[in-house]
Amino acid sequence: MVEKTVFDQLFQLISIYEFNKYVDRYGGNHRSRKFAWWDQDLAMAFAQVTGRDGLSDIKACLHDH
């Protein structure tokens, strides 16, 4: 059995349906081509939790995971 990380458990508390409803209401994905707001939100939260310093650090860390 694969156990879920604390990060995964935390984001299960957020309804993707509700999140997307607000993104649509405020046009959050306007002009977004490949990186949806949900993915960006997850990446930024991950960066905050793990204490990343910059975009290259975030990219390297996410690539490793």
GUBAMAR-415672 format. One record per atom (N, C-alpha, C, O): residue in one letter; atom name; x, y, z; residue number from 1. Coordinates in nm, 3 decimals, m for minus. Example, Ala and Ser with C-alpha at 12.3 -4.5 7.8 and 13.67 -1.06 7.14 Angstrom:
2
<node r="a" a="N" u="1.319" v="m0.569" w="0.780" k="1"/>
<node r="a" a="CA" u="1.230" v="m0.450" w="0.780" k="1"/>
<node r="a" a="C" u="1.320" v="m0.330" w="0.780" k="1"/>
<node r="a" a="O" u="1.424" v="m0.332" w="0.846" k="1"/>
<node r="s" a="N" u="1.285" v="m0.225" w="0.708" k="2"/>
<node r="s" a="CA" u="1.367" v="m0.106" w="0.714" k="2"/>
<node r="s" a="C" u="1.290" v="0.003" w="0.787" k="2"/>
<node r="s" a="O" u="1.341" v="0.114" w="0.804" k="2"/>
! end
This chain:
65
<node r="m" a="N" u="0.084" v="m0.118" w="0.000" k="1"/>
<node r="m" a="CA" u="0.000" v="0.000" w="0.000" k="1"/>
<node r="m" a="C" u="0.089" v="0.125" w="0.000" k="1"/>
<node r="m" a="O" u="0.182" v="0.137" w="0.080" k="1"/>
<node r="v" a="N" u="0.060" v="0.216" w="m0.090" k="2"/>
<node r="v" a="CA" u="0.135" v="0.340" w="m0.101" k="2"/>
<node r="v" a="C" u="0.070" v="0.445" w="m0.012" k="2"/>
<node r="v" a="O" u="m0.049" v="0.475" w="m0.026" k="2"/>
<node r="e" a="N" u="0.149" v="0.500" w="0.079" k="3"/>
<node r="e" a="CA" u="0.095" v="0.603" w="0.167" k="3"/>
<node r="e" a="C" u="0.108" v="0.739" w="0.101" k="3"/>
<node r="e" a="O" u="0.204" v="0.765" w="0.028" k="3"/>
<node r="k" a="N" u="0.012" v="0.824" w="0.127" k="4"/>
<node r="k" a="CA" u="0.012" v="0.957" w="0.069" k="4"/>
<node r="k" a="C" u="0.097" v="1.051" w="0.153" k="4"/>
<node r="k" a="O" u="0.104" v="1.039" w="0.275" k="4"/>
<node r="t" a="N" u="0.161" v="1.145" w="0.085" k="5"/>
<node r="t" a="CA" u="0.241" v="1.243" w="0.155" k="5"/>
<node r="t" a="C" u="0.151" v="1.343" w="0.227" k="5"/>
<node r="t" a="O" u="0.032" v="1.353" w="0.197" k="5"/>
<node r="v" a="N" u="0.207" v="1.414" w="0.320" k="6"/>
<node r="v" a="CA" u="0.132" v="1.518" w="0.391" k="6"/>
<node r="v" a="C" u="0.085" v="1.624" w="0.292" k="6"/>
<node r="v" a="O" u="m0.026" v="1.675" w="0.303" k="6"/>
<node r="f" a="N" u="0.171" v="1.657" w="0.195" k="7"/>
<node r="f" a="CA" u="0.136" v="1.755" w="0.094" k="7"/>
<node r="f" a="C" u="0.013" v="1.709" w="0.015" k="7"/>
<node r="f" a="O" u="m0.079" v="1.789" w="m0.008" k="7"/>
<node r="d" a="N" u="0.010" v="1.584" w="m0.025" k="8"/>
<node r="d" a="CA" u="m0.105" v="1.529" w="m0.098" k="8"/>
<node r="d" a="C" u="m0.230" v="1.530" w="m0.012" k="8"/>
<node r="d" a="O" u="m0.338" v="1.564" w="m0.060" k="8"/>
<node r="q" a="N" u="m0.216" v="1.494" w="0.114" k="9"/>
<node r="q" a="CA" u="m0.331" v="1.494" w="0.205" k="9"/>
<node r="q" a="C" u="m0.385" v="1.636" w="0.226" k="9"/>
<node r="q" a="O" u="m0.506" v="1.655" w="0.235" k="9"/>
<node r="l" a="N" u="m0.297" v="1.733" w="0.232" k="10"/>
<node r="l" a="CA" u="m0.338" v="1.871" w="0.249" k="10"/>
<node r="l" a="C" u="m0.421" v="1.919" w="0.129" k="10"/>
<node r="l" a="O" u="m0.524" v="1.984" w="0.147" k="10"/>
<node r="f" a="N" u="m0.376" v="1.888" w="0.008" k="11"/>
<node r="f" a="CA" u="m0.447" v="1.935" w="m0.110" k="11"/>
<node r="f" a="C" u="m0.571" v="1.854" w="m0.142" k="11"/>
<node r="f" a="O" u="m0.651" v="1.894" w="m0.227" k="11"/>
<node r="q" a="N" u="m0.590" v="1.742" w="m0.076" k="12"/>
<node r="q" a="CA" u="m0.716" v="1.671" w="m0.092" k="12"/>
<node r="q" a="C" u="m0.830" v="1.743" w="m0.020" k="12"/>
<node r="q" a="O" u="m0.947" v="1.717" w="m0.047" k="12"/>
<node r="l" a="N" u="m0.796" v="1.834" w="0.071" k="13"/>
<node r="l" a="CA" u="m0.897" v="1.911" w="0.142" k="13"/>
<node r="l" a="C" u="m0.958" v="2.020" w="0.054" k="13"/>
<node r="l" a="O" u="m1.064" v="2.074" w="0.085" k="13"/>
<node r="i" a="N" u="m0.891" v="2.052" w="m0.056" k="14"/>
<node r="i" a="CA" u="m0.939" v="2.156" w="m0.147" k="14"/>
<node r="i" a="C" u="m1.015" v="2.091" w="m0.261" k="14"/>
<node r="i" a="O" u="m0.964" v="2.001" w="m0.327" k="14"/>
<node r="s" a="N" u="m1.137" v="2.136" w="m0.283" k="15"/>
<node r="s" a="CA" u="m1.218" v="2.083" w="m0.392" k="15"/>
<node r="s" a="C" u="m1.169" v="2.141" w="m0.525" k="15"/>
<node r="s" a="O" u="m1.169" v="2.262" w="m0.545" k="15"/>
<node r="i" a="N" u="m1.128" v="2.053" w="m0.615" k="16"/>
<node r="i" a="CA" u="m1.083" v="2.098" w="m0.746" k="16"/>
<node r="i" a="C" u="m1.199" v="2.162" w="m0.821" k="16"/>
<node r="i" a="O" u="m1.180" v="2.258" w="m0.896" k="16"/>
<node r="y" a="N" u="m1.318" v="2.110" w="m0.802" k="17"/>
<node r="y" a="CA" u="m1.437" v="2.167" w="m0.866" k="17"/>
<node r="y" a="C" u="m1.456" v="2.312" w="m0.823" k="17"/>
<node r="y" a="O" u="m1.476" v="2.400" w="m0.906" k="17"/>
<node r="e" a="N" u="m1.451" v="2.337" w="m0.692" k="18"/>
<node r="e" a="CA" u="m1.468" v="2.474" w="m0.640" k="18"/>
<node r="e" a="C" u="m1.354" v="2.564" w="m0.687" k="18"/>
<node r="e" a="O" u="m1.378" v="2.679" w="m0.725" k="18"/>
<node r="f" a="N" u="m1.233" v="2.513" w="m0.685" k="19"/>
<node r="f" a="CA" u="m1.117" v="2.590" w="m0.730" k="19"/>
<node r="f" a="C" u="m1.136" v="2.632" w="m0.876" k="19"/>
<node r="f" a="O" u="m1.117" v="2.748" w="m0.911" k="19"/>
<node r="n" a="N" u="m1.172" v="2.537" w="m0.961" k="20"/>
<node r="n" a="CA" u="m1.191" v="2.566" w="m1.103" k="20"/>
<node r="n" a="C" u="m1.308" v="2.660" w="m1.127" k="20"/>
<node r="n" a="O" u="m1.307" v="2.738" w="m1.223" k="20"/>
<node r="k" a="N" u="m1.410" v="2.654" w="m1.041" k="21"/>
<node r="k" a="CA" u="m1.523" v="2.745" w="m1.054" k="21"/>
<node r="k" a="C" u="m1.476" v="2.890" w="m1.037" k="21"/>
<node r="k" a="O" u="m1.519" v="2.977" w="m1.112" k="21"/>
<node r="y" a="N" u="m1.390" v="2.915" w="m0.940" k="22"/>
<node r="y" a="CA" u="m1.338" v="3.050" w="m0.918" k="22"/>
<node r="y" a="C" u="m1.239" v="3.091" w="m1.027" k="22"/>
<node r="y" a="O" u="m1.236" v="3.207" w="m1.067" k="22"/>
<node r="v" a="N" u="m1.160" v="2.997" w="m1.074" k="23"/>
<node r="v" a="CA" u="m1.068" v="3.027" w="m1.184" k="23"/>
<node r="v" a="C" u="m1.147" v="3.069" w="m1.308" k="23"/>
<node r="v" a="O" u="m1.111" v="3.166" w="m1.375" k="23"/>
<node r="d" a="N" u="m1.256" v="2.997" w="m1.337" k="24"/>
<node r="d" a="CA" u="m1.341" v="3.032" w="m1.452" k="24"/>
<node r="d" a="C" u="m1.411" v="3.166" w="m1.431" k="24"/>
<node r="d" a="O" u="m1.421" v="3.247" w="m1.523" k="24"/>
<node r="r" a="N" u="m1.458" v="3.189" w="m1.309" k="25"/>
<node r="r" a="CA" u="m1.530" v="3.314" w="m1.280" k="25"/>
<node r="r" a="C" u="m1.441" v="3.435" w="m1.303" k="25"/>
<node r="r" a="O" u="m1.487" v="3.537" w="m1.355" k="25"/>
<node r="y" a="N" u="m1.314" v="3.425" w="m1.265" k="26"/>
<node r="y" a="CA" u="m1.224" v="3.540" w="m1.275" k="26"/>
<node r="y" a="C" u="m1.128" v="3.532" w="m1.394" k="26"/>
<node r="y" a="O" u="m1.036" v="3.612" w="m1.405" k="26"/>
<node r="g" a="N" u="m1.150" v="3.436" w="m1.483" k="27"/>
<node r="g" a="CA" u="m1.069" v="3.426" w="m1.605" k="27"/>
<node r="g" a="C" u="m0.925" v="3.390" w="m1.578" k="27"/>
<node r="g" a="O" u="m0.835" v="3.440" w="m1.646" k="27"/>
<node r="g" a="N" u="m0.900" v="3.306" w="m1.481" k="28"/>
<node r="g" a="CA" u="m0.763" v="3.273" w="m1.441" k="28"/>
<node r="g" a="C" u="m0.683" v="3.198" w="m1.545" k="28"/>
<node r="g" a="O" u="m0.561" v="3.215" w="m1.551" k="28"/>
<node r="n" a="N" u="m0.747" v="3.118" w="m1.627" k="29"/>
<node r="n" a="CA" u="m0.674" v="3.041" w="m1.728" k="29"/>
<node r="n" a="C" u="m0.669" v="3.114" w="m1.862" k="29"/>
<node r="n" a="O" u="m0.628" v="3.056" w="m1.963" k="29"/>
<node r="h" a="N" u="m0.709" v="3.241" w="m1.863" k="30"/>
<node r="h" a="CA" u="m0.704" v="3.319" w="m1.987" k="30"/>
<node r="h" a="C" u="m0.559" v="3.329" w="m2.034" k="30"/>
<node r="h" a="O" u="m0.470" v="3.368" w="m1.958" k="30"/>
<node r="r" a="N" u="m0.537" v="3.295" w="m2.157" k="31"/>
<node r="r" a="CA" u="m0.405" v="3.299" w="m2.221" k="31"/>
<node r="r" a="C" u="m0.306" v="3.197" w="m2.163" k="31"/>
<node r="r" a="O" u="m0.186" v="3.204" w="m2.190" k="31"/>
<node r="s" a="N" u="m0.356" v="3.105" w="m2.083" k="32"/>
<node r="s" a="CA" u="m0.271" v="2.999" w="m2.031" k="32"/>
<node r="s" a="C" u="m0.272" v="2.884" w="m2.131" k="32"/>
<node r="s" a="O" u="m0.379" v="2.838" w="m2.171" k="32"/>
<node r="r" a="N" u="m0.155" v="2.838" w="m2.170" k="33"/>
<node r="r" a="CA" u="m0.149" v="2.735" w="m2.273" k="33"/>
<node r="r" a="C" u="m0.122" v="2.596" w="m2.218" k="33"/>
<node r="r" a="O" u="m0.190" v="2.500" w="m2.254" k="33"/>
<node r="k" a="N" u="m0.024" v="2.584" w="m2.130" k="34"/>
<node r="k" a="CA" u="0.018" v="2.451" w="m2.086" k="34"/>
<node r="k" a="C" u="0.009" v="2.431" w="m1.935" k="34"/>
<node r="k" a="O" u="0.006" v="2.318" w="m1.888" k="34"/>
<node r="f" a="N" u="0.005" v="2.538" w="m1.861" k="35"/>
<node r="f" a="CA" u="0.017" v="2.527" w="m1.716" k="35"/>
<node r="f" a="C" u="m0.109" v="2.585" w="m1.651" k="35"/>
<node r="f" a="O" u="m0.121" v="2.707" w="m1.635" k="35"/>
<node r="a" a="N" u="m0.202" v="2.498" w="m1.613" k="36"/>
<node r="a" a="CA" u="m0.328" v="2.541" w="m1.555" k="36"/>
<node r="a" a="C" u="m0.305" v="2.599" w="m1.415" k="36"/>
<node r="a" a="O" u="m0.202" v="2.574" w="m1.352" k="36"/>
<node r="w" a="N" u="m0.402" v="2.676" w="m1.368" k="37"/>
<node r="w" a="CA" u="m0.390" v="2.739" w="m1.237" k="37"/>
<node r="w" a="C" u="m0.379" v="2.638" w="m1.124" k="37"/>
<node r="w" a="O" u="m0.308" v="2.663" w="m1.027" k="37"/>
<node r="w" a="N" u="m0.446" v="2.525" w="m1.136" k="38"/>
<node r="w" a="CA" u="m0.435" v="2.422" w="m1.031" k="38"/>
<node r="w" a="C" u="m0.291" v="2.373" w="m1.021" k="38"/>
<node r="w" a="O" u="m0.237" v="2.359" w="m0.911" k="38"/>
<node r="d" a="N" u="m0.228" v="2.348" w="m1.135" k="39"/>
<node r="d" a="CA" u="m0.089" v="2.303" w="m1.136" k="39"/>
<node r="d" a="C" u="0.004" v="2.411" w="m1.080" k="39"/>
<node r="d" a="O" u="0.097" v="2.381" w="m1.005" k="39"/>
<node r="q" a="N" u="m0.023" v="2.536" w="m1.117" k="40"/>
<node r="q" a="CA" u="0.059" v="2.645" w="m1.066" k="40"/>
<node r="q" a="C" u="0.041" v="2.659" w="m0.915" k="40"/>
<node r="q" a="O" u="0.138" v="2.683" w="m0.843" k="40"/>
<node r="d" a="N" u="m0.081" v="2.645" w="m0.867" k="41"/>
<node r="d" a="CA" u="m0.107" v="2.653" w="m0.724" k="41"/>
<node r="d" a="C" u="m0.033" v="2.543" w="m0.649" k="41"/>
<node r="d" a="O" u="0.027" v="2.568" w="m0.544" k="41"/>
<node r="l" a="N" u="m0.037" v="2.423" w="m0.702" k="42"/>
<node r="l" a="CA" u="0.036" v="2.311" w="m0.639" k="42"/>
<node r="l" a="C" u="0.187" v="2.337" w="m0.638" k="42"/>
<node r="l" a="O" u="0.254" v="2.312" w="m0.537" k="42"/>
<node r="a" a="N" u="0.239" v="2.386" w="m0.749" k="43"/>
<node r="a" a="CA" u="0.383" v="2.412" w="m0.756" k="43"/>
<node r="a" a="C" u="0.425" v="2.521" w="m0.659" k="43"/>
<node r="a" a="O" u="0.528" v="2.509" w="m0.592" k="43"/>
<node r="m" a="N" u="0.347" v="2.628" w="m0.650" k="44"/>
<node r="m" a="CA" u="0.382" v="2.737" w="m0.560" k="44"/>
<node r="m" a="C" u="0.369" v="2.695" w="m0.413" k="44"/>
<node r="m" a="O" u="0.452" v="2.733" w="m0.330" k="44"/>
<node r="a" a="N" u="0.267" v="2.617" w="m0.381" k="45"/>
<node r="a" a="CA" u="0.253" v="2.568" w="m0.244" k="45"/>
<node r="a" a="C" u="0.369" v="2.474" w="m0.209" k="45"/>
<node r="a" a="O" u="0.424" v="2.481" w="m0.099" k="45"/>
<node r="f" a="N" u="0.406" v="2.389" w="m0.303" k="46"/>
<node r="f" a="CA" u="0.520" v="2.299" w="m0.282" k="46"/>
<node r="f" a="C" u="0.648" v="2.378" w="m0.258" k="46"/>
<node r="f" a="O" u="0.728" v="2.344" w="m0.171" k="46"/>
<node r="a" a="N" u="0.665" v="2.484" w="m0.335" k="47"/>
<node r="a" a="CA" u="0.784" v="2.569" w="m0.319" k="47"/>
<node r="a" a="C" u="0.786" v="2.634" w="m0.181" k="47"/>
<node r="a" a="O" u="0.891" v="2.642" w="m0.118" k="47"/>
<node r="q" a="N" u="0.671" v="2.680" w="m0.134" k="48"/>
<node r="q" a="CA" u="0.663" v="2.742" w="m0.002" k="48"/>
<node r="q" a="C" u="0.692" v="2.641" w="0.108" k="48"/>
<node r="q" a="O" u="0.767" v="2.670" w="0.201" k="48"/>
<node r="v" a="N" u="0.633" v="2.522" w="0.098" k="49"/>
<node r="v" a="CA" u="0.649" v="2.420" w="0.202" k="49"/>
<node r="v" a="C" u="0.792" v="2.371" w="0.209" k="49"/>
<node r="v" a="O" u="0.844" v="2.344" w="0.318" k="49"/>
<node r="t" a="N" u="0.858" v="2.358" w="0.094" k="50"/>
<node r="t" a="CA" u="0.994" v="2.304" w="0.093" k="50"/>
<node r="t" a="C" u="1.102" v="2.411" w="0.098" k="50"/>
<node r="t" a="O" u="1.221" v="2.379" w="0.100" k="50"/>
<node r="g" a="N" u="1.062" v="2.539" w="0.102" k="51"/>
<node r="g" a="CA" u="1.159" v="2.647" w="0.119" k="51"/>
<node r="g" a="C" u="1.247" v="2.673" w="m0.001" k="51"/>
<node r="g" a="O" u="1.365" v="2.703" w="0.015" k="51"/>
<node r="r" a="N" u="1.192" v="2.661" w="m0.121" k="52"/>
<node r="r" a="CA" u="1.270" v="2.686" w="m0.243" k="52"/>
<node r="r" a="C" u="1.299" v="2.836" w="m0.257" k="52"/>
<node r="r" a="O" u="1.222" v="2.920" w="m0.211" k="52"/>
<node r="d" a="N" u="1.412" v="2.868" w="m0.321" k="53"/>
<node r="d" a="CA" u="1.459" v="3.006" w="m0.329" k="53"/>
<node r="d" a="C" u="1.425" v="3.076" w="m0.460" k="53"/>
<node r="d" a="O" u="1.411" v="3.198" w="m0.462" k="53"/>
<node r="g" a="N" u="1.411" v="3.004" w="m0.568" k="54"/>
<node r="g" a="CA" u="1.384" v="3.067" w="m0.697" k="54"/>
<node r="g" a="C" u="1.324" v="2.969" w="m0.795" k="54"/>
<node r="g" a="O" u="1.304" v="2.851" w="m0.764" k="54"/>
<node r="l" a="N" u="1.294" v="3.018" w="m0.914" k="55"/>
<node r="l" a="CA" u="1.229" v="2.933" w="m1.015" k="55"/>
<node r="l" a="C" u="1.315" v="2.814" w="m1.056" k="55"/>
<node r="l" a="O" u="1.264" v="2.704" w="m1.074" k="55"/>
<node r="s" a="N" u="1.444" v="2.836" w="m1.070" k="56"/>
<node r="s" a="CA" u="1.531" v="2.724" w="m1.110" k="56"/>
<node r="s" a="C" u="1.537" v="2.619" w="m0.999" k="56"/>
<node r="s" a="O" u="1.544" v="2.500" w="m1.027" k="56"/>
<node r="d" a="N" u="1.535" v="2.662" w="m0.874" k="57"/>
<node r="d" a="CA" u="1.535" v="2.570" w="m0.761" k="57"/>
<node r="d" a="C" u="1.404" v="2.492" w="m0.756" k="57"/>
<node r="d" a="O" u="1.405" v="2.372" w="m0.731" k="57"/>
<node r="i" a="N" u="1.292" v="2.560" w="m0.780" k="58"/>
<node r="i" a="CA" u="1.161" v="2.494" w="m0.783" k="58"/>
<node r="i" a="C" u="1.158" v="2.391" w="m0.895" k="58"/>
<node r="i" a="O" u="1.114" v="2.278" w="m0.875" k="58"/>
<node r="k" a="N" u="1.205" v="2.431" w="m1.012" k="59"/>
<node r="k" a="CA" u="1.204" v="2.342" w="m1.129" k="59"/>
<node r="k" a="C" u="1.288" v="2.217" w="m1.102" k="59"/>
<node r="k" a="O" u="1.245" v="2.106" w="m1.131" k="59"/>
<node r="a" a="N" u="1.406" v="2.236" w="m1.046" k="60"/>
<node r="a" a="CA" u="1.494" v="2.123" w="m1.018" k="60"/>
<node r="a" a="C" u="1.432" v="2.028" w="m0.915" k="60"/>
<node r="a" a="O" u="1.439" v="1.906" w="m0.929" k="60"/>
<node r="c" a="N" u="1.371" v="2.085" w="m0.814" k="61"/>
<node r="c" a="CA" u="1.311" v="2.003" w="m0.708" k="61"/>
<node r="c" a="C" u="1.189" v="1.927" w="m0.760" k="61"/>
<node r="c" a="O" u="1.173" v="1.809" w="m0.731" k="61"/>
<node r="l" a="N" u="1.103" v="1.994" w="m0.838" k="62"/>
<node r="l" a="CA" u="0.986" v="1.927" w="m0.894" k="62"/>
<node r="l" a="C" u="1.027" v="1.820" w="m0.994" k="62"/>
<node r="l" a="O" u="0.965" v="1.714" w="m1.002" k="62"/>
<node r="h" a="N" u="1.132" v="1.848" w="m1.071" k="63"/>
<node r="h" a="CA" u="1.180" v="1.749" w="m1.167" k="63"/>
<node r="h" a="C" u="1.230" v="1.622" w="m1.095" k="63"/>
<node r="h" a="O" u="1.211" v="1.511" w="m1.144" k="63"/>
<node r="d" a="N" u="1.292" v="1.640" w="m0.981" k="64"/>
<node r="d" a="CA" u="1.343" v="1.526" w="m0.904" k="64"/>
<node r="d" a="C" u="1.230" v="1.443" w="m0.846" k="64"/>
<node r="d" a="O" u="1.244" v="1.322" w="m0.827" k="64"/>
<node r="h" a="N" u="1.116" v="1.507" w="m0.816" k="65"/>
<node r="h" a="CA" u="1.002" v="1.435" w="m0.759" k="65"/>
<node r="h" a="C" u="0.916" v="1.381" w="m0.870" k="65"/>
<node r="h" a="O" u="0.814" v="1.317" w="m0.843" k="65"/>
! end
